[in-house]
Amino acid sequence: AQSVSQHNHHVILSEAASLELGCNYSYGGTVNLFWYVQYPGQHLQLLLKYFSGDPLVKGIKGFEAEFIKSKFSFNLRKPSVQWSDTAEYFCAVNTDKLIFGTGTRLQVFP
Amino acid sequence: NAGVMQNPRHLVRRRGQEARLRCSPMKGHSHVYWYRQLPEEGLKFMVYLQKENIIDESGMPKERFSAEFPKEGPSILRIQQVVRGDSAAYFCASSPEGQGVGAFFGQGTRLTVV
């Protein structure tokens, strides 16, 4: 069965620190990969997605993610976080439906 | 083009009552997906529907839960005889045919069972 693992449940950073959130998936076939963000009290918004092509994907708000097929990973990165990045981040893998990880809560302090 | 519309945003039900959650997909989207988010947990897939068809309901509880997506009108997630454990945020997503679930989620319905 497909599954998604997010290793960090809660991350606390100061503004301007670099961010990397881990995501590993288990599925042997072709997958589409996503990162979503959920700001407090809001719905999920797509940050970026990977379907094929360049494994380094750039998304909105300065986020990027790298698909490493050999490691079944799709880690999310941002070189310099802002207070407004405080939110919950979900990695997801899609074959015919989206399977989500349990999420990582990011808190950024000024 | 309006996004995925869910209503109500908040729903309070007493134990034993029925809850009906509605989802209007984006214009032109014929695929609808329902997810449940429990406190401190990620989103769990519940059911995948196309117009008048249930494609995958592997995430639906066996009892009390049902979903439909009629030819006309919104998709409905129905929970009969609600219990406290049904309290959660329920999200709907839609996609155009053949592209799988991607970017388009609704704002969710927060169900509270008292």
Interface residues (C-beta under 8 A of the other chain):
Chain A: Q6 N32 F34 Y36 Q42 H43 L44 Q45 L46 K49 F90 N94 T95 D96 K97 L98 I99 F100 G101 T102 G103
Chain B: Y33 Y35 E41 G42 L43 K44 F45 Y48 I55 D56 F91 A93 G100 V101 G102 A103 F105 G106 Q107 G108
